[in-house]
Amino acid sequence: MLDFFNKLAEEFVLPLENPILVFSLVLFIILLSPIVLKRFSIPGIIGLIIAGVIIGPYGFNMVKKESIELFSTLGLLYIMFIAGLELDLNEFKANKYKSLLFGIFTFIFPLSIGFPVCHYLLGYDFNASLLTASMFATHTLVAYPIVSKLGVSKNQAVAVTVGGTILTDTAVLIILAVVMGKSQGSLNQEFWIKLGVSFVIFTAIMFLLIPRIAKWFFRKLESEKHSHYIFVLSVVFFAAFLAEVAGLEPIIGAFAAGLALNKLIPNSSALMNRIEFMGNSLFIPFFLISVGMIVDVRVILSGPMAIIIAVTLSVVAIASKWIAALFTQLIFRYSKLQRQLIFGLSSSHAAATLAVILVGYRAKIIDDNILNGTIILILITCIVASFVTEKAAKQLVVQSDSEETNVTKKTASTKSEHILLPIENVANFAKIEKLLELGILVKDKKSVYPISILTVVANDSDAELNLVKARNKLEDFARHASASETKVNVITTIDHNPGSGIGRISREIMADIIILGWPTRTGFINKLIGEKIDSILSNTDKTIYVCHLEKPLAVHKRLVITIPPLAEHENGFKLWFVNMAKLAQELSISIQLYSNESTQKAVERLYKENKLSASIHKHIFAEWEDFLILSRNIGEDDLIVLVAARKGATSYLNVMDNLPWKLEKYFKTNSRLIIYPQHFSNENILDQYHDVTGQPLNKGIEVVQKIGKGIGTIFKTDS
C-alpha cells in the first residue's frame, strides 16, 4: 500500500511528466475555466489564457510547454482554417477591395507609428525598429471563436477583417524574410525568384488541385461520413506544411485550405458541425492555454526599462489597430459596433507576433527587453480583444434580432417554418439522405419546429407490423440529422392512399413545405389513376419541392432558377425564394435567375426586405413554349430549379404540364428541383366537403385488396 502511495506521489512531481495526467489536467481546465469565469462576465478565452499563465513554466510550472506544443500548433491552424471555411465567399468577393484597403490600413498605421517610437523614443537601430514595428502590424484571430459561436461570422465587418488579416500577416512575414536576408547578407535576386516561384506553386496546388480532389472524394465516398472529417484534417495540415516549404507561415496554408474547401462544406452540414465541435472543444482551447504559458509576468519586476518597453509596445499596438479600424469605419460608413468588431478581431497579437519576435531574438536583432515586452503585449492585447469582440458581437446579435423581428411583423406571418419530408421507400437510404440534407440546408435556423419525416403505410392486415418496421428504419434518419444538430420528428401513419395520408399529416402538423423525391412513371395503374405527385398537389395547398439530386449538394456550382410570369403573386413566393437564397448561400454558389422584368423587381424587394446576401445574376426569359433553349446556358454541375404552379393558380401555364418530364429526359445528368408554391390562402378546398364520408369507398378498397391477395395466392399455388 505504501508503495502505491509513493508511486502516486512521484507522478504528481512538478512539472508533470505523465502525458495522460497532463492531458487530463488540460481537459479539466478547458472544462472548468469558462464555467467559473462566466459568473464574473469574463470571456471564456481569457480564462484559458490565464490558466495557461498559472500552469506554465513562469507560473507554478505544472506543465512543460513542450507537452502540449503539438496540440497548440494544431489549434492555431484550426482557427485560421475555420476562419477561411466560414468566410462568406460571395460577401468576400463583393468586398475584396475593402479587405485590401483594411489590410493596407492595419499594416501601414502600426508600421508608421511603431517605427519612429522604436527608433527615436526607445533608441533601437534600423533593423530592430523595423522588425518590432512590423510585429505591431500582425494580428492573430484569437477572438474569432467568439464571433463564430455568436453567429456573427457572416457580418461584412468580419469578412473584411479576416481578409485584412491574411494580407497584413503575409506582408509582415515578407518583411521578416527581407530583414533576415539583409542581416545574413543573402538578400539577392535568387532570394526573390525562389520566394515568387514557391508562392505560385503553392497557390496553384491549393486553389486548382485540392478542390478537384476534394470534389472527387466527397462524390465517390458520399456515404463514408467519418472519412470526410479525416480527409479535411489531412488537407489542412498538408496545406500548412506546403506553405512552410514555400517560405510562408503555416497559418497562411491553413487559411488557404479553408478557402479551397469553403464551397464544398455547407455551413449547416453535419461535416461543418463536426469540424467546429472538435475545434472549439479541443484544438483551439489548447492553443489559447499555450498562449498563456509563454507569458512571464515576472518581467515587470526585472526593472523600470522592462516596464516602460512593455507599456510602450502595448499602447502602440492597441492604438494603431484602433486607428486602422476607425479609418475603415469612416471610409466604408460602418456602424460603431462594426468598428468595434473590426478592432476587437484585429487587436489581438499571438502567433505571428511571437514568430516574428522569436526569429529576430534568435538572430540577435532584438534584445531581451523587446522579447519580454512582447510577451506582456500578447497577454494584454488578447484580453482587450476578447472583451471588445464579445461585447460588440452580442450587441450586433441583439440589433440583428430586433431588426429581423420588425421585418417579420411587416412582411410575414409569425408562424415558424415547418418542413415535412414524406418517404415512400425507406430502403433507398442514399436518396433520402440527400433530401434530408436539402431540408437541413434550407430550414430556418430560428424555427422551433423539427423536420418531420413521414412514411404512410397501406391500410391492410399487415399495417401494424409494417408500421413498426417503418418507424425503426426512420430512426436511422433521425440519428443522421442529429449530427448537424437538427431536430427531427419521426411520423408513421396508416392510410389507403399515400397522397391523402401526406395531405392529412401536413395539415395536422401545420407544415409549410413538403419535400418529395422525384416520381417514377411506371406501371399501368399509375398511368390510369395519376401520379402520387398529382394526388398530393390536389390534397394539399402547401409549398412542395419535388427533387432529384444527381450529385451531392456541395459539388454544385450554380443554382439556375426559372420563374414563370406572375409567380410573385402566389402566396408561397417569398417562402420558396428565401429558401433558395439560403441554399445558395450555404453552398457559396450564385443564383442564375430567368424570369420577366416584373418578377425580377419582386425579387429585388425580397432581397432588401430579408437582407439576403446570395449572389444573383438576372436574365430576361419569356420563351416558355421553347423552354429547352435554356440548355445552352446550363452546365453539368448546375442545380436546375423550375418554378411550376397548380392548375388554376395565377402563374399556371399549359406548357408546365410537360416540363417536368422534359427536364428528366434532356437533363439526366443534372440535379433537378420543381417547386409548386402555396396556392390557396385558406384551408384546403377539400375541407369544404367535411360532411362527405369516405367509409363506403374505404370498404370497397378493402374488398379489392382482399380479391387481389386471393388472386395472388392462386398464382402462387399454381406455380
N, C-alpha and C positions, 0 to 999 in steps of 0.2 A: 504493500500500500504506500509506503514511504517513497519507494522508487517511482511509483506512478506520479505522486505529487512533485517530486524533484524534476521528473521529465516534463511535467506540465509547466512548472516554473521556468524551465530552460526555454520552452517555446515562446514565453512572453518576455524574454530579454529584449530590450530595445537596442537598435531598430529591429523590428520583426523580420525574421528570415523565411519562415514557412510561407510559401506562396498561397496556400489555401487560407491560412489565417489572415494574410494581407488582403486577399480578395474579399473575405468575409467582412473585415473591418471597413473597407471602402464601400461595400454594398450597404452596410448599416448606416454609414454617413450619407450615402445617396438617398436612403430611405428617410432618415430622421431629420437631417438639417433643414430641408424645405418645410417640413411639418412644424418644427419648433419655431423657425423664424417667421412663418406665416402669421403667427399670433402677434408679432410686432410690426406687421405690414412691411417686412423686408423681403425683396425678391429672392426666390429660391437659389438663383445663380450666385448671389452674394454669399449665401450660406455655404455653398460648395467651395467657393474661393477661400473664405475664412477658415473652413475646415481644413483645406489644404495647407494654409499657413500654420495651423495648430499641429497637424501631424507631420509636417515636413521637416527637413533637416535643420531649419532655422527656428523651429518651434520646439516640440517635445521629441523630435527625431524618432517618431514611432515607425515611420515607413521610409525606406530609401526611394528617391525619385526614380531610380532605375527599375524598381519593382513594377511600376505602372507606366513606364515610358511608352511601351508599345501601345497600350490602350489609349493613352493621352494623344499619341500621334494619330491613331485611328479616329479619335473624337474630333480633332481639328479638321481632318479631311472630311469627316462626316458632315460637319457644319457647313463647309463650303459646297459639298455635294448636294445637300438638301436645299441650300440657297439657289443653286443652279436648277435643281429639279422643280422647285416650287415657283420659280420665276414665270410670270405670265409672258410667254414669248411674244404674243401679239401686242401686249402693252409695252414690252421691252423694245420691240421693233419700232412701234409708233413713237417711242420716247428715247430712241438711241442717241439723238443729238443732245437731249437733256442729260443723259447719263454721261456723255462725253464732256459736256460743259461742267457738270458737277465734279467729274473726275479731275478736270483741269483745276477747278477751284480748290478742291480738297488736297491737291498736290502742290499748287503754286503758293497758296497763302501760308501753310505751315512751313514750307521751304523758305519763303521770303521773310517771314518773321523769325524763324528759328536760326537761320544762318547768321544774321547780324548779332543776335543775342549770344550765340555760342562763340562767335569770332571776336566781337568787340567787348561784350559785357563779361563773359566768362574767360576770355583770353586764350581760346584754343586755336590751333593752326588751321590752315585751309581744309586739309583732308578730314580732320576730326570734326570741324564745324559742319562741313558738307554732309558727312555721314550721319552725324547726330540730327541735323536739320531734316534730312531725308527720313529719319526714323519718325519724326512728327507727322509726316505725310501718310504713313501707313496706318491702317486700322484693321482690326480683326472683328468679324461679326459675332462677337461673344453674346450680344443681346438678341441675335436673330431667333433663337428658340422661343423668346417671349412673343415676338410678333407672329411666329408660326403657330404657337399654342393659342393665341387670342384670335386667330383667323384674320389678321390684318396684312398677311404677306402679299396679297394681290393689290394692295394700295399702290398707286403710282409712285409715291414718295419712296416706298420700299424698293420698287424696281429700279428707280433712278440711283438709289444709294448702293444697291448691290452691283449695278453696272459700274458705278464710280469706284467701288472697292477694288474691282479687278484691274481697272485702268491705273489707279494710283499705286497699288501694290506692285504691278508689273513695272511701272516707271521707276519706283524706288529700287526694285531688285536689279534693274538695268544700271542705275546709279551705283549700287553696291558693286556690281561686276566691274564697272568702269573705275571706281576708286581703288578696288583691289588690284585691277590690272595696272593702274598707274603706280601704285605703291610697290608692285613687284616688277615693274618695267616691261610688262607684256601687252601693253595697250597698243596693238598694231592692227594692220589690215586683216591679218589672219584671224584675230580675235572677233572682229565684226562679221566677217564672212561665215565663220563657224557658228556664231550666235544666230545669224539670219537664216542659214540653211537648216539648222536643227529646229528652229521655231516653225518654219514652213512644213517640214516633215511631220512634226508633232500635230500641227493644225490639220493637215490632210488626213492623218490616221484617225484623229478624234471626230472630225465632222463629216468625213466621207466614208471611211471604212467601218467604224464602230456602229453607226446607226443601221447600216445594211446588215451587219452580223446580228445585231440585236433584233431586228425585224424578222430575220430568218429564224432565229432561235425561238422567239415568242410564238411564231406561227407553227413551227414544227413540234414544239413541246408545249402546246397550249394547255394541256391537262396537268402537266407536272408543275404545280404551283410552287412547291418548295424549291425547285430548281431555278425558278425565276429570281428569287432573292439571292441565291448563291451566285448566279450569273451577274447580277447587278453589283454585288460586292466585289467580284473579280474585276469587273470593268473599272470601278472606282479606284482601286488600289493599283491596278496596272497603269491607269492613266496618270496617277500620281508619280509612279516610277518613271514613265516616259517623260513627264515634264522635268523631272530631276536630271535625267540623261540629257535632255535638250538644253540644260543650263538654266531652267526656270525653277521656281519653288514648287514643291508637290501640291500645295494648296491650289495653284493655278490648274493643275491637272485634274484635281477632284472637282473643281467648279466646271471645267470643260466637260467632264463626264456627266455632270448633272444636266448641262445644256444639250449634250448629244442624246441623252435618254429622255429628255423632257417630254417630247411628243408621244413617246411610247408608254409612258406611265401616267395615266389619268390621275388627277388629284384625289378623286373619291374611290379609287380602285383598292382592292384588297392588298395588292403589292405595295402601293404607296403607304397604306396603313401599317404594314409590316416594317417598312423602311423607317418611318417616323417613330414607331414604337421602340424598335431596337436602338435607334439613335438617342432618343430622349430618355430612355430607361438606363442605358448602359454606356455607350461610347462617349457621348457629349459630356455627361457628368464626370467621367474620368478625366477628360481634358480640362474641365474647369477646376477640378481638385489639383491637377498638376500645375495649373497657373498659380494657385496659391502656394504651392510647395517651393516655388522659386523666389518668393518674396522673403527678403531678410529685413525684418523690422528693426533689427539692431543697428543697421547702418545709420539710423537717425542719431544714435548715441555716439557715433565714431568721430564727431567733431562738427563745428559750425559750417565748414565748407560743404560737407556732405548734405546737410540740411538745406543750405542755400541752393545747391545744384538741384536737389530733388524737387524742391518747391518751384524753382525757376522752370525746370523741364515740364512739370505737371501743369503749371499755369499756361505756358506757351502752347502745350499740346491741346489743352481744353479750349483755350481762347481762339486758336487758329481754326479749329474744327467748327467752333460756333460761328465764326465769321464766314466760313465757307458755306455753312447751312443757311445763314442769313442772306447772303448774296443769291443763293439758289432760290430761296423763297421769294425774294423781291423780283427777280427776273422772270420766274415762271408763275408768279402770283399764287403761290401755295398758301394754305391756311397756316395759322400759328401752330396748330397741332402737327401738321405735316413737317414744318420746320423742326419742331422738337423731335419728331420721329427720325428725321434725317440726321440731326445732331446726335441723338442717342445711339443710333446704329453705327455712326462713323467716328465716335469719340473714344471707343474702347481700343486700347493697344494691348496686344498679347503676342501672338505667334510671329508674324512678320517683323514686328518691332524687336522682339527678342533675338530673332535670327540675324537681323542687321547688326545689332549691338554686339552680339557674341562673336560674329565673324570679325568685326572691327577690333574687338578686345583681344582676340587671339592673334590678330595680325599686328598688335601693339600700336594701332592707330588712335584708339581712345584709352583712357585710364580708368582706375577703379571707381573714381567719383561718378563718372558718367554711367558706368555699369550699375552701381548701386542706386543712383538716382533714377535710372530707367526701371529698375525693379519696383521701386516705390511708385513710380508713374503708372506702371501696369496695374497695381492694386487700386490706386485712386481712380484712374480712368474707367476701369471695369465697374467699380461701384457707382460712379456718376452715370455711366452709360446705362446700367441696369435700371436705376431709379427713373431716369428721364424717359427711357424707352417704354417701361411698363406703364408709367403714368399717361404718356401720350397715347399709347396703344389702347388702353382702357377707355380713355375719353373718346377716341375715334370709334370704338365699338358702340359706345352709348349713343354717339351722334349719328352713326350709321343706322342703328336700330330705330331711333326716333324718326329719321327721315323716311325709312322704309315703312314705318307704321303710317305716316302721313300719306305716302303714296298709295298704300294698300287701302286706306279709307276712301281715297278719291277714285281709284281706278279698279278696284277688285272687291270681291266679297271677302268676308272674314273667315271663310271656310278654308281649312288647310288641305293640302293636296293629298289625295289617296289613290294609290296605284293598285290595280288588280291584274294579276298575271295568271290567266287560266292555262292549264296544262292538260293536253289530251293524252299524250303518250309519255308516261313518266320513265320509260325505258331509255329514251333518247336523251341522255344526260347532257351531251355536248351542246345541242341546240338550245336546251332550256337554260343552260349556264350562260350562254350569250345573251338570251332575252333578259335574264335576271341582272346581268351586268349592265345592260342598257337601262333597265329600270332604276338601278342604283345611281347611275351617272346623271339621269335627268330628274331624279327625285329632288324636291325642295328640301334642303338640309334642315330647315326650321320646322318642317311639318311634324306634328305629333303622331301622325298615323304611320304604321309599318307598311311595308309592301306585302300585300296579301296574295299568297299563292293558292290557286284553286284547282281542284280536279272534280269533275262531275262523273259519278258512277251511274251506270244504267240501272233502272228500277226493275230488277228481276229477282229470281230466287237466290242468286249469289250476291246480291247487293251488299249485304252486311260484311261478308268475307272480303269482297273487293274494296270496300270502304276502309277496312283495317290495313290491307296491303298498300293502298294508295297513300294513306296517311304516313305509314312507315317510310315510304320512299320519299315523300315530300320533306320529311325531317332532314334528309341529307342536304336539300337545297337551302334549308333554313340555316344549317351549320356553315354552308359556303358563304352565305350572305353575312353571317356574324363576323367573318374575317375582315370585312370592311366596316364593321360597327354599324351595320344597317339592321334595323329591326324587321323581322319577317313573321307574318302570321299565316299559319297553315290552315286551310279550309277544305274540307271534303263534304260533298253533298250528294244526294240521290235525286235523279230526275230522269224522265223518259227521253228528254231531248237535251243535248249539251248546250245548244243555243239558249233555250229557255232557262236552263239552270244557271248559266253565266249571267243572263239578264237579270234574273231574280236576285242572285247574290250581289250583283253590282249595285242594285237598289237598296238591298238590306244594309250593306256596309257603307253606302253613300260614296262609292268610288267616283273619281273624276276621270281616270284614264284606264283603259283596258289594253294590255299589250298581248297581241296574239302572234303565233307563228304563221309562216306562210302556208296557205292551204294547198292541198293536192286535188287535182281534178281527175279522179279515177273512180271507176265504178258506175254501173248503170243507175243505181238508186240515187247517188249524189247528183247525177245529171238530171234525173227526173224530178226530185223534190227540192233541188237547190243546194248551194254550198252552206257549210256551217257559218261562214262569214256573213252571208246574206241573212241567215237566221238571227245572228247576234245583232246585226245592224237594225233589223226590224223589231227586235225585242228590247232594245235599249237606245237611249239618246246620248250616251256617254261618248267622250272622245276616244277613238280607237286607233291604235297603231298596229298595222299588220307588217310583220318584219321577216325578212330573210337575210341573215348575217352570214355572208360567204366567208368572211375573214374576221380575225379578232378586231374589235373596235379600235384598238390602239394603233393599228397599222394603216388606217385610212388617212388620206392626205387632204381631202376636201369634202364638204357637205354641199351637194347640189340639190337645191330646193326649188321645185316648180309649183307655183301657186296660180290657181285659176282666177279669172275676174270675179270681183265681188266677195272673195273669200274673207276679206277683212270685216264683213258684216255678219259673219257667223259667230254664234256665242262663244265657241271654243277657240277663236282665233288667237287671242292673247295667250291662252294656256299652252297650246302646242308650240307656238313660235318661241316663247320664253324657254320651253323645254329644249327645243333645238339649239337655241343660243347657248344654253348651259352645256349641252353635249359638245358643241364646237369649242367652247372654252375649256372644258375638261380635257378634250383631245388635242388642244392647241392647234386647231385647223381652221381654215377660213370657210365662210359661207358664200356659195355662189347662188345668187337669188335670181330666178327667172319669173317675171310677172309683168303686169302692166304698170303704168305710172301711178295710178291711184293706190294700188296695193303697196307700192314702194314707199309712198308717203305715209301710209298707215304703219309700215314697219319702222320708219324713222321716228314716228311718235312713240312707238313702243320702246325703242332704244332709249329715248330721252326719259320716258316715264319710269322705266325699270332699271336705268343705268347699266344697260348691257354693254359688255366690252368685247364681245366676239368680233373678229374681223369680218367685214361683209363687203361683197362686190356685187353690184346690181346690174342686171341685164334686162332690157325690154324684150318680152316674149308674148306673142299672140297667136302663134301657128299651132293651135290645138288640133286641127284636123291633120296636120303633118307633124305630129309630136316627135317622131323619130329623128327629125332634123337636129335634135339636141345631141344625138350620138357623137357628132363631130367634136363636141365640147366636153365629153365625159371620158375620163381616164379610167384605167383598170382599178385603181385604188380609191376611187371616189365612192362615197355613200350616197345613193340616189334617194331623194325624198320626194314623193309625189303626193301633193295635197288633193284629195278627192272630195266627194260630197255625197250624201244620201239623196235619193230621188225626192224631189220636192223642195230641196234646200235652195237657198238664194244663189249659191255658186255652182249648182249642178249643171253639167253639160252632158249631152247624149254620148259624146265621144268617150266619156270617162268609163263607160261600161267595159270597154275592151282594153283600156290602158294597162291594168294590172297584168294581163296575160301577154301584152306586148313587151312589158318590162321583163317578164320571165323568159320570153323567147329570145329577145335581142340583147339582153344584158345579163346573160347567165353567170358571168364571172364577177359581177358586181354585187355588193350588198344593196338590198332594196328595202324601202320603208314606205308604206302607204298610210296616210293619215286621213281619217274621217272625223272632222271636227264635230263637237257637240252641236246639235241642230235645234232641238226644242228647248225652250227655257223652262216650260212647265213639266210636270211629271209625264212619263211616257204615255203616249196616246192609247196604248193597250189598256192602261189602268182605268180608262173610262168605261170599260166593259167588265168591271169587277163583279157584277152580278151574274155573269155568264160562267157557269161551272164547266170544268173540263173533265168531270168524272166519267161520263159516258165514253169520251174519247180515250181516256186512260184505260178503261176496261177493255175497249176494243184493241188498244195497243198490246195489252197483256195477252189477249187471246191470240193475236197474230204472233207474238213471241213464242207462245206455247206450241202453236202449229209449226212454227219454224224449227223449234227444238225437236218436235216429233219427227218431222221430215228428215232432219239431220241424223236422228237415231236410226231411222230406216236405212239410210245410205250407209251408215257405219256398219250395221248388221250385215247388209249385203256384201260389203267389202270384206 
